[in-house]
Amino acid sequence: MVLISLAQFAGATPKLRPALLLAELPGPYQNLLLCGISTQLHQLEPLWDELIQASDPDFPSSGLHQDSVIRLSYLHATDPNEIRGVIGSIELSRLQDLLRRLSDHLRP
C-alpha cells in the first residue's frame, strides 16, 4: 500500500490517496500499476473489488485507518517517483486473488 496523488471523479483536483501496488510494468514510463482504494463502501463491486475491514487479519499491516474498498476498476499507471510513501501491505493471498480477478477479466 502506498500514498499517491490521484485524479478524482469528473476532473476534480487530484488528492493524496492510498493505493495498492499491483505490479511493476515493463518499459521506462509509468512502470507501476496501482489500483485506488476508497472508503466509499457503497462503491464495492461484488466479485470484483475487495473489501478490507478492521476485522481482517491483514488490516493492521495495511496502513489503512478505516474499512475500505480496493477498487480494481480504478487502475492507474505511474512512475515510481510519484509515490509519496509506503503505508503498509496486505496478505500475499489477497493480492494474488486480486491479480487473478484482473487477469481473468482481461483474458479473451
C-alpha distances in whole Angstrom, upper triangle without the diagonal:
4,7,10,13,14,17,19,21,25,24,23,22,18,16,13,10,7,6,5,6,9,12,14,17,20,22,22,21,17,16,12,12,9,10,10,9,13,14,17,18,21,19,18,20,21,21,19,16,14,14,12,15,15,18,16,15,12,11,12,9,6,7,9,12,14,14,12,13,10,13,14,17,14,14,14,15,14,15,13,15,14,10,11,9,6,5,5,5,8,11,12,15,13,11,14,16,14,15,18,19,18,20,23,23,23,26,29
4,6,10,12,15,17,20,23,22,21,19,15,13,10,8,6,5,6,7,11,13,14,17,20,21,20,19,15,15,11,12,9,10,10,10,13,15,18,20,23,21,20,22,24,24,21,18,17,17,15,18,18,21,19,19,15,14,15,12,9,9,10,13,15,16,14,15,12,14,15,17,15,14,13,13,12,13,11,12,10,7,7,6,4,5,7,9,11,15,16,18,16,14,17,19,16,17,21,21,20,22,25,24,24,27,31
4,7,9,13,14,18,21,19,18,16,12,10,6,5,5,6,9,10,14,15,16,18,22,22,21,19,16,16,13,13,10,11,10,10,12,14,17,19,22,20,21,23,25,25,22,19,18,18,17,19,19,22,21,21,18,16,16,15,12,10,11,13,15,17,14,15,14,15,16,18,15,14,13,14,12,13,11,11,9,6,5,5,6,7,10,12,14,18,19,22,19,17,21,22,19,20,24,23,22,24,27,26,26,29,32
4,6,10,12,15,18,16,15,13,9,8,5,6,6,7,10,11,14,15,16,17,20,20,19,17,13,14,12,12,10,11,9,11,13,16,18,20,22,20,21,23,25,26,22,19,19,20,19,21,22,25,24,24,21,19,20,18,15,14,14,16,18,19,16,16,14,15,16,17,13,13,10,11,9,11,10,10,6,5,5,8,9,11,13,15,17,21,21,24,21,19,22,23,20,20,24,23,21,24,27,25,25,28,31
4,7,9,13,15,13,12,9,6,5,4,6,9,10,13,14,17,18,18,19,22,22,20,17,14,16,14,14,12,12,10,12,13,16,18,20,22,20,21,23,26,27,24,21,21,22,21,23,24,28,26,27,24,22,23,21,18,17,16,18,19,20,17,17,16,16,17,17,13,13,11,12,10,12,12,11,8,8,8,11,13,14,17,18,20,24,25,27,24,22,25,25,22,23,26,25,23,26,28,27,26,30,32
4,6,10,12,10,10,9,5,5,6,7,9,9,12,13,16,17,18,18,21,21,20,17,14,16,14,13,10,10,8,10,12,15,16,18,20,17,19,20,23,24,21,18,19,20,20,22,24,27,26,27,24,22,24,22,19,18,17,18,19,20,16,16,14,13,15,14,10,10,8,10,10,13,14,14,10,10,11,14,15,16,18,19,20,24,24,26,23,21,24,24,20,21,24,23,20,23,26,24,23,27,29
4,7,9,7,7,6,4,7,9,9,12,12,15,17,18,20,20,20,23,23,22,18,15,18,16,15,13,12,10,12,13,16,16,19,20,17,19,20,24,25,21,19,21,21,22,24,26,29,28,30,27,25,27,26,22,21,19,21,21,21,18,17,16,14,15,14,10,11,9,12,12,15,17,16,13,14,15,17,19,19,22,23,24,27,27,29,25,23,26,26,22,23,26,24,21,24,26,24,24,27,29
4,6,6,5,6,6,7,10,10,13,13,16,18,20,22,23,23,26,26,26,22,19,21,19,17,15,13,10,12,11,14,13,16,17,14,17,18,22,24,21,18,20,20,21,23,25,28,28,30,27,25,26,26,22,21,19,20,20,20,17,16,16,14,15,14,10,12,12,15,15,18,20,20,16,17,17,19,21,20,23,23,24,27,28,29,26,24,27,26,22,24,26,24,22,25,27,24,24,28,30
4,6,6,9,9,11,14,13,15,16,18,20,21,24,25,25,28,28,28,24,21,23,21,19,17,14,12,13,12,14,13,16,15,13,16,17,21,23,20,18,20,20,22,24,26,29,28,31,28,26,28,28,24,24,21,22,21,21,17,16,16,14,15,13,10,13,13,17,18,21,23,23,19,20,21,23,24,23,25,26,26,29,29,30,26,25,27,26,23,24,26,24,22,25,26,23,24,27,29
4,6,9,11,13,16,16,19,19,22,24,24,26,27,27,29,29,29,25,22,25,23,21,20,18,16,17,16,18,16,19,18,16,19,20,24,25,23,21,23,24,26,28,30,33,32,35,32,30,32,32,28,27,25,26,25,24,21,20,20,17,18,15,13,16,16,19,20,23,25,25,21,23,23,26,27,27,29,29,29,32,33,33,30,28,31,30,26,27,29,26,24,27,28,25,25,29,30
4,7,8,11,15,15,18,18,21,23,24,26,26,26,28,27,27,23,20,23,22,20,19,18,16,18,17,19,18,21,21,18,21,22,26,28,24,23,25,25,27,29,31,34,33,35,33,30,32,32,28,27,25,26,25,25,22,21,21,18,19,17,14,16,15,17,18,20,23,22,19,20,21,24,25,26,28,29,30,33,33,34,31,29,31,31,27,27,30,28,25,28,30,27,26,30,31
4,6,9,12,14,17,18,21,23,25,26,27,27,30,29,28,24,22,24,23,22,19,18,15,17,16,18,17,20,20,18,21,23,26,28,25,23,25,25,26,27,29,33,32,34,32,29,30,30,27,25,23,24,23,24,21,20,20,19,20,18,15,17,16,19,19,21,23,22,18,20,20,22,24,24,27,28,29,32,33,34,31,29,32,31,27,28,31,29,27,30,31,29,29,32,34
4,6,10,12,16,17,21,22,24,26,26,26,29,28,27,23,20,23,22,21,19,18,15,17,16,18,18,22,22,20,23,25,28,30,27,24,26,26,26,28,29,33,32,34,31,28,29,29,26,24,22,23,23,24,21,21,21,20,21,20,16,17,16,18,17,19,21,19,16,17,17,20,22,22,25,27,28,32,33,34,31,29,32,32,28,29,32,30,28,31,33,30,30,34,35
4,7,9,12,13,17,18,21,22,23,23,26,25,24,20,17,20,18,18,15,15,12,14,14,16,17,20,21,19,21,23,27,28,25,22,23,23,23,25,27,30,29,31,28,26,27,26,22,21,19,20,21,22,19,19,18,17,19,17,14,15,13,15,14,16,17,16,12,14,13,16,18,19,22,23,25,28,29,31,27,25,28,29,25,26,29,27,25,28,30,28,27,31,33
4,6,10,12,15,17,20,22,23,24,27,26,25,22,19,21,18,18,15,14,11,12,12,14,15,18,20,18,20,22,26,27,24,21,21,21,21,22,24,27,26,28,25,23,23,23,19,18,16,17,18,19,16,17,17,16,18,18,14,15,14,16,15,17,17,16,13,13,12,14,16,16,19,21,22,26,27,29,26,24,27,27,24,25,28,27,25,28,30,28,28,32,34
4,7,10,13,15,18,20,21,22,25,25,24,21,18,19,17,17,14,13,11,11,12,13,15,18,21,19,20,23,26,27,24,20,20,20,19,21,21,25,24,25,22,20,20,20,16,14,13,14,16,17,15,16,15,16,18,18,15,15,14,15,14,15,15,14,11,10,9,11,12,12,15,18,20,23,25,27,24,22,25,26,23,24,27,26,24,27,30,28,28,32,34
4,6,10,13,15,18,19,21,24,25,24,21,18,19,16,15,11,10,7,7,8,10,13,15,18,16,17,19,22,23,20,17,17,16,16,17,18,22,21,22,19,17,18,17,13,12,10,12,13,14,12,12,12,12,15,15,12,13,12,14,14,16,15,15,12,10,10,11,11,11,13,15,16,20,22,23,20,19,22,22,19,21,24,23,21,24,27,25,26,29,32
4,7,10,13,16,17,19,23,24,24,21,18,18,14,13,10,9,7,6,8,10,13,15,18,16,16,18,21,21,18,15,14,14,13,15,16,19,18,19,16,14,15,13,10,9,8,10,12,12,10,11,9,11,13,15,12,12,12,14,14,16,14,15,12,10,10,10,9,8,10,11,13,16,18,20,17,15,19,19,16,18,21,20,19,22,25,24,24,27,30
4,7,9,12,14,16,20,21,21,19,15,15,11,10,6,5,4,5,9,12,14,15,18,16,15,17,19,19,16,13,13,13,13,16,17,20,18,19,15,14,16,14,10,11,10,13,14,14,11,10,8,9,10,12,9,9,9,11,11,14,13,14,12,10,11,11,10,9,10,10,11,15,16,17,14,12,16,16,13,14,18,17,16,19,21,20,21,24,27
4,6,9,12,14,18,20,20,19,15,14,10,9,5,5,6,7,11,14,16,16,19,17,16,17,18,18,15,12,11,13,12,15,17,19,16,17,14,13,15,13,10,11,11,15,15,15,12,11,7,9,10,12,10,10,10,11,12,14,13,15,14,11,13,12,10,10,9,8,9,12,12,14,11,9,12,13,10,11,15,15,13,16,19,18,19,22,25
4,6,8,11,14,17,17,16,13,11,7,6,5,7,9,11,15,18,20,20,23,20,19,19,21,20,17,15,14,16,15,19,20,22,19,19,16,16,17,15,12,13,14,18,19,18,16,14,11,12,11,14,12,10,10,10,10,12,10,14,12,10,13,12,10,11,11,9,10,13,12,14,12,9,12,14,11,11,14,15,13,15,18,18,18,21,24
4,7,10,13,16,17,16,13,11,8,6,5,7,10,12,16,19,21,21,23,20,18,18,19,18,15,13,13,16,16,19,21,23,20,20,16,17,19,17,14,16,17,20,21,20,17,15,11,11,10,12,12,9,10,10,12,13,13,16,15,14,16,16,14,15,14,11,11,13,11,13,11,7,9,11,8,7,11,12,10,11,15,15,15,17,21
4,6,10,13,14,14,11,8,6,5,7,10,13,16,19,23,24,24,26,23,22,21,22,21,18,17,17,20,19,23,25,26,23,23,19,20,22,19,17,19,20,24,24,23,20,18,15,15,13,15,14,11,11,10,11,12,12,15,15,14,17,17,15,17,16,14,14,15,13,15,14,10,11,13,11,9,12,14,12,12,16,16,15,17,21
4,7,9,11,11,9,6,5,6,9,12,16,18,22,25,27,27,29,26,25,25,26,24,21,20,20,23,23,26,28,29,26,26,22,23,25,21,19,21,22,26,27,26,23,22,18,18,16,18,16,13,12,9,10,10,10,13,14,13,17,16,15,18,17,16,17,18,16,18,17,14,14,17,15,12,16,17,15,15,18,19,17,19,22
4,7,9,9,8,4,6,7,10,14,17,20,23,27,28,29,30,27,26,25,27,25,22,21,22,25,25,29,31,32,29,29,25,26,28,25,23,24,25,29,29,29,25,23,20,19,16,18,17,13,12,8,10,10,11,14,15,15,19,19,18,21,21,19,20,21,19,21,20,16,16,19,16,14,16,18,15,14,18,18,16,18,20
4,7,8,9,6,9,10,14,17,21,24,27,31,32,33,34,31,30,29,30,28,25,25,26,29,29,32,34,36,33,32,29,30,31,28,26,28,29,32,33,32,29,27,23,23,20,21,20,16,15,11,12,11,13,16,17,18,21,22,21,24,24,23,23,24,22,24,23,20,19,22,20,17,19,21,18,17,20,21,18,19,22
4,6,8,6,10,12,16,19,22,25,29,32,33,34,36,32,32,31,33,31,28,27,28,31,31,35,37,39,35,35,32,32,34,30,28,29,30,34,35,34,31,29,26,25,22,23,21,18,15,12,12,11,12,15,16,18,21,22,23,26,26,25,26,27,25,27,27,23,23,25,23,20,23,24,21,20,23,23,20,22,24
4,7,7,10,13,16,20,22,25,29,32,34,35,36,33,33,32,35,33,30,29,30,32,32,36,37,39,36,36,32,33,34,30,28,29,30,33,35,35,32,30,26,26,24,24,22,18,16,12,11,9,11,12,14,16,19,21,22,25,26,25,27,28,26,29,28,24,25,27,25,22,25,26,23,23,26,26,23,25,27
4,5,9,11,14,17,19,23,26,29,31,32,34,30,30,30,32,31,27,27,28,30,30,34,35,38,35,35,31,31,32,30,27,27,28,31,33,32,29,27,24,23,21,21,19,16,13,9,8,6,9,11,12,14,18,19,20,24,25,24,26,28,26,28,27,23,24,26,24,21,24,25,21,22,25,24,22,24,26
4,6,8,10,13,16,19,22,26,27,28,30,26,27,26,29,28,24,23,24,27,27,30,32,34,31,32,28,28,29,26,24,24,25,28,29,29,25,24,20,19,18,18,15,12,9,5,4,4,8,10,10,11,15,17,18,21,22,21,23,25,23,26,24,20,22,24,21,19,22,22,19,19,23,22,20,22,25
4,7,10,13,16,19,23,26,27,29,30,27,27,26,28,27,23,22,23,26,26,29,31,33,30,30,26,27,28,25,22,23,24,28,29,28,25,23,20,19,17,18,16,13,10,7,6,6,7,10,11,12,16,17,17,20,20,19,21,23,21,23,22,18,19,21,19,16,20,21,17,18,21,21,19,21,24
4,6,10,13,16,19,23,24,25,27,24,23,23,25,24,21,19,20,22,22,25,27,29,26,26,23,23,24,21,19,20,20,24,25,25,22,20,16,16,15,16,14,10,8,5,5,6,7,10,10,10,13,14,14,16,17,16,17,19,18,20,19,15,16,19,16,14,18,18,15,16,20,19,18,20,24
4,7,10,13,17,20,22,22,24,21,20,20,22,21,17,16,17,19,20,23,25,27,24,25,21,21,23,21,18,19,19,23,23,22,19,17,14,13,11,12,10,7,6,5,7,9,10,13,12,12,15,15,15,17,17,15,16,18,16,18,16,13,14,16,13,11,15,15,12,13,17,16,15,18,21
4,7,10,13,17,18,19,21,18,17,18,20,19,15,13,14,16,16,20,22,24,21,22,19,18,20,18,15,16,16,19,20,19,16,14,10,10,9,10,8,6,5,6,8,10,11,13,11,10,13,13,13,14,14,13,14,16,16,17,15,12,14,15,12,11,15,15,12,14,17,16,16,19,22
4,7,10,14,15,15,17,14,13,14,16,16,12,10,11,13,14,17,20,22,20,21,18,17,19,18,14,15,14,18,17,16,13,10,7,6,6,7,5,4,6,9,11,14,14,17,14,13,15,15,14,15,15,14,13,16,16,17,14,11,14,14,10,11,14,13,11,14,16,15,15,19,22
4,7,10,12,13,15,12,12,13,16,17,13,10,11,12,13,16,18,21,19,21,18,16,18,17,14,14,12,15,15,14,10,8,6,6,7,8,5,7,8,11,12,15,15,17,14,13,14,15,14,14,14,14,14,17,18,19,15,14,17,16,13,14,17,16,14,17,19,18,18,22,25
4,7,9,10,13,10,11,13,15,16,13,10,9,10,10,12,15,17,16,18,15,13,16,15,11,12,9,12,11,10,7,6,5,6,9,10,8,10,11,14,15,18,18,19,16,14,15,15,14,13,13,13,13,16,17,18,14,13,17,16,13,15,18,16,15,19,21,19,21,24,27
4,5,7,10,8,9,12,15,17,14,11,11,10,10,12,14,17,17,19,17,14,17,17,13,13,10,11,10,9,5,5,7,7,11,12,10,13,14,17,18,21,21,22,19,17,17,17,17,15,16,16,15,18,20,20,17,17,20,19,16,18,21,19,18,22,23,21,23,26,29
4,6,9,9,10,13,15,18,16,12,12,10,10,10,12,15,15,18,17,14,16,17,14,13,10,9,7,6,4,6,9,10,14,15,13,16,18,21,22,25,24,25,22,20,19,19,18,16,16,17,16,19,22,22,18,19,22,20,18,21,23,21,21,25,25,24,26,29,32
4,5,6,8,11,14,17,15,12,12,10,12,13,15,18,18,21,20,17,19,20,17,17,13,13,10,9,7,7,10,10,14,14,13,16,18,22,23,26,26,27,24,22,22,22,22,19,20,20,19,22,24,24,20,20,23,21,19,22,23,21,21,25,25,23,25,28,31
4,5,6,9,11,14,13,10,10,8,10,10,13,15,15,19,18,15,18,20,17,17,14,14,10,8,6,6,10,10,14,14,14,17,20,23,25,28,28,29,26,24,24,24,23,20,20,20,18,20,22,22,18,19,22,19,17,21,22,19,20,24,24,22,25,27,30
4,5,8,10,14,13,11,12,11,13,14,17,18,19,22,22,19,22,24,20,21,18,17,14,11,10,9,12,12,15,14,15,18,21,25,27,30,30,32,28,27,27,27,26,24,24,23,22,23,25,24,20,21,24,21,19,22,23,20,20,24,24,22,24,27,29
4,6,9,12,11,9,11,10,13,15,18,20,19,23,21,19,22,23,20,21,17,18,15,12,10,8,10,8,11,10,11,15,18,21,23,27,27,29,26,24,25,25,24,23,23,22,20,22,24,23,19,19,22,19,16,19,21,17,17,21,21,19,21,24,26
4,6,9,8,6,7,7,11,13,16,17,17,20,19,17,21,21,18,20,17,18,15,12,9,6,8,7,10,10,12,15,18,21,24,27,27,29,26,25,26,25,24,22,21,20,18,20,21,20,16,17,19,16,14,17,18,14,15,19,19,17,20,22,24
4,6,6,5,8,9,13,15,19,20,19,22,21,20,23,24,21,22,20,21,18,15,12,9,10,8,9,9,11,14,18,21,24,27,28,30,27,26,28,27,26,24,23,22,19,21,21,20,16,17,18,15,13,16,16,12,13,16,16,14,17,19,21
4,5,6,8,9,13,15,19,19,17,21,20,19,23,24,21,23,21,22,19,16,14,11,11,11,11,12,15,17,21,24,27,30,30,33,30,28,30,29,27,26,24,22,19,20,20,18,15,16,17,14,12,15,15,12,13,17,15,14,17,19,21
4,6,8,10,14,16,20,20,18,20,19,20,23,23,21,24,22,23,21,17,15,12,12,11,10,12,15,17,20,23,26,29,29,32,30,28,30,29,27,26,24,21,18,18,18,16,13,14,14,11,10,13,12,8,11,13,12,11,15,16,18
4,7,10,13,16,20,20,18,20,19,19,23,22,19,22,20,22,20,17,14,10,9,8,7,8,11,13,17,19,22,26,26,29,26,25,27,26,24,23,22,20,17,17,17,15,12,13,13,10,8,11,10,7,8,11,11,9,12,15,17
4,7,10,13,17,18,16,18,16,16,20,19,16,18,16,18,16,13,10,7,6,5,6,8,10,12,15,18,21,24,24,27,24,22,24,23,21,20,19,17,14,16,16,15,11,12,13,10,8,11,12,9,10,13,13,12,15,18,20
4,6,10,13,14,12,14,13,12,16,16,13,16,14,16,14,11,8,6,5,7,8,11,12,14,17,19,22,24,24,26,24,22,23,22,20,18,16,14,11,12,14,12,9,10,12,9,7,11,12,10,12,15,15,15,17,20,23
4,6,10,11,10,13,12,10,14,15,12,15,12,13,11,7,6,5,6,9,11,14,14,16,19,22,24,26,26,28,25,23,24,22,20,18,16,14,12,13,15,14,10,12,15,12,11,15,16,14,15,19,19,19,21,24,26
4,7,8,7,10,8,7,10,11,9,11,9,11,9,6,5,6,7,11,13,16,16,18,20,22,24,26,25,27,24,22,22,20,18,15,13,12,9,11,14,13,10,12,15,13,12,16,17,16,17,20,21,21,23,26,29
4,5,5,9,9,6,10,12,10,12,9,10,7,4,7,9,11,14,17,19,19,21,23,26,27,29,27,29,27,24,24,22,19,16,14,14,12,13,16,16,13,15,18,16,16,19,21,20,21,24,25,25,27,29,32
4,6,8,9,5,7,10,10,11,9,8,7,6,9,12,14,17,20,23,22,24,25,28,28,30,28,30,28,25,24,22,19,16,14,14,12,14,17,17,15,17,20,19,19,22,24,23,24,27,28,28,30,33,36
4,6,9,7,9,12,12,14,12,12,10,9,12,14,16,19,21,24,24,26,28,30,31,33,31,33,31,28,27,25,22,18,16,15,13,14,17,17,15,18,20,19,19,22,24,23,25,28,28,28,31,33,36
4,6,5,8,10,10,13,12,13,11,10,11,13,14,17,19,22,22,24,25,28,29,30,28,31,29,26,26,23,20,17,14,13,10,10,13,13,11,14,16,15,16,19,20,20,22,24,25,26,28,30,33
4,6,7,8,10,12,13,14,14,13,14,16,16,19,21,24,24,25,27,28,29,30,28,30,29,26,26,23,19,16,13,11,9,8,12,12,11,14,16,16,17,20,21,21,23,25,26,27,29,31,34
4,6,5,6,9,10,12,13,12,13,14,13,17,18,22,21,22,23,25,25,27,24,27,25,22,22,19,15,13,10,8,5,6,10,10,9,11,14,14,15,17,19,19,21,23,24,25,27,29,32
4,5,5,7,7,9,9,9,10,12,12,16,18,21,20,21,23,25,25,26,24,26,24,21,21,18,15,12,9,9,7,9,13,13,11,13,16,16,16,19,21,21,22,24,26,26,28,30,34
4,6,6,7,9,10,11,13,15,15,19,21,24,23,24,25,26,26,27,25,26,25,21,20,17,14,11,9,9,9,11,14,16,14,16,19,19,19,22,24,24,25,27,29,29,31,33,37
4,6,8,11,12,13,14,16,15,19,20,23,22,22,23,24,24,24,22,23,22,18,18,15,11,8,5,6,7,9,12,14,13,13,17,18,17,19,22,23,23,25,27,28,29,31,35
4,5,9,10,11,11,12,11,15,17,20,18,19,19,21,21,22,19,21,20,16,16,13,10,7,4,5,5,9,12,14,12,12,15,16,15,17,20,20,21,23,25,25,27,29,33
4,7,9,11,11,14,13,16,19,21,19,20,20,21,21,22,19,20,19,15,14,11,9,5,5,7,9,12,15,17,15,15,19,20,18,20,23,23,23,26,28,28,29,32,35
4,6,8,8,11,11,14,17,19,17,19,19,21,21,23,21,22,19,16,15,13,11,8,8,9,10,14,17,18,15,16,19,19,18,20,23,22,22,25,27,27,28,31,34
4,7,9,12,14,17,20,22,20,21,22,24,24,26,24,24,22,19,17,16,14,11,11,13,14,17,20,21,18,19,23,22,21,24,26,25,25,29,30,30,31,34,37
4,6,10,12,15,18,20,19,21,22,25,25,27,26,27,24,21,20,18,17,13,14,15,14,17,20,21,18,19,22,21,20,23,25,24,24,28,29,28,30,33,36
4,7,10,13,16,18,17,20,21,24,25,27,26,28,25,22,22,20,18,15,15,15,13,16,19,19,15,17,20,19,17,21,22,21,22,25,26,25,28,30,33
4,7,9,13,14,14,16,18,21,22,24,24,25,22,20,20,19,17,14,14,14,13,15,18,18,14,15,18,17,15,18,20,18,19,22,23,22,24,27,30
4,6,9,11,11,13,16,19,20,23,23,25,22,20,20,20,18,16,15,14,13,15,17,17,13,13,16,14,12,15,17,15,15,19,20,18,21,24,26
4,6,9,9,10,13,16,17,20,20,22,19,17,19,18,16,15,14,12,11,13,14,14,11,10,13,12,9,12,14,12,12,16,17,16,18,21,24
4,5,5,8,11,14,17,20,20,22,19,18,20,20,18,17,17,16,14,16,17,17,13,12,15,13,10,12,14,12,11,15,16,14,16,19,22
4,5,6,10,13,16,19,20,22,20,19,21,21,19,19,18,16,15,17,16,16,13,11,13,11,8,9,11,9,7,11,12,11,12,15,18
4,6,9,13,16,19,21,23,20,20,22,22,21,21,21,20,18,20,20,20,16,15,16,15,11,12,14,11,9,13,14,11,12,16,18
4,7,10,13,17,18,20,17,16,18,19,19,19,19,18,18,20,20,20,17,15,17,16,13,14,16,14,12,15,17,14,15,18,21
4,7,10,14,15,17,15,15,17,18,18,19,19,18,18,20,19,20,17,14,16,16,12,12,15,13,10,13,16,13,13,17,19
4,6,10,12,14,11,12,15,16,16,18,19,18,19,21,20,22,19,16,18,19,15,14,18,17,13,16,19,17,16,19,22
4,7,10,12,10,11,15,16,17,19,19,19,20,22,21,23,20,17,19,20,16,15,18,18,15,16,19,18,16,19,22
4,6,8,7,8,12,14,15,17,19,19,20,23,22,24,22,19,21,22,19,18,21,21,18,19,23,22,20,23,26
4,5,6,8,11,13,14,18,19,19,22,24,23,26,24,21,22,24,21,20,24,24,21,22,26,25,23,26,28
4,5,6,9,10,11,15,16,17,19,22,21,24,23,19,21,24,21,20,23,24,22,23,26,26,24,27,30
4,5,8,10,12,16,18,19,22,25,24,27,26,23,25,27,24,23,27,28,25,26,30,29,28,30,33
4,6,9,12,14,17,18,21,24,24,26,25,22,24,26,23,22,26,26,23,25,28,27,26,29,32
4,6,8,11,13,15,17,21,21,24,22,19,22,24,21,21,24,25,22,24,28,27,26,29,32
4,7,10,13,15,18,22,22,25,23,21,24,26,23,23,27,27,25,27,30,30,29,32,35
4,6,9,12,16,19,20,23,21,19,22,24,22,22,26,26,25,27,30,30,29,32,36
4,6,8,12,15,16,19,18,16,19,21,19,20,23,24,23,25,28,28,28,31,34
4,7,11,14,16,19,17,16,19,21,19,20,24,24,23,26,28,28,29,31,35
4,7,10,12,15,14,13,16,18,17,18,21,22,22,24,26,27,27,30,33
4,7,9,12,10,9,13,15,14,15,18,19,19,21,23,24,25,27,31
4,6,8,7,7,10,11,11,13,15,16,17,19,21,22,23,25,29
4,5,5,7,9,10,11,13,14,16,17,19,20,22,23,25,28
4,5,5,6,9,10,10,12,14,15,16,18,20,21,22,26
4,5,5,6,9,10,10,12,14,15,16,18,20,21,24
4,5,5,6,9,10,11,13,14,15,17,19,20,24
4,5,5,6,9,10,11,12,14,16,17,18,22
4,5,5,6,9,10,10,12,14,15,16,20
4,5,5,6,9,10,10,12,14,15,19
4,5,5,6,9,10,11,13,14,18
4,5,5,6,8,10,11,12,16
4,5,5,6,8,10,10,14
4,6,5,6,9,10,13
4,5,5,6,9,12
4,5,5,6,10
4,6,5,8
4,6,8
4,6
4
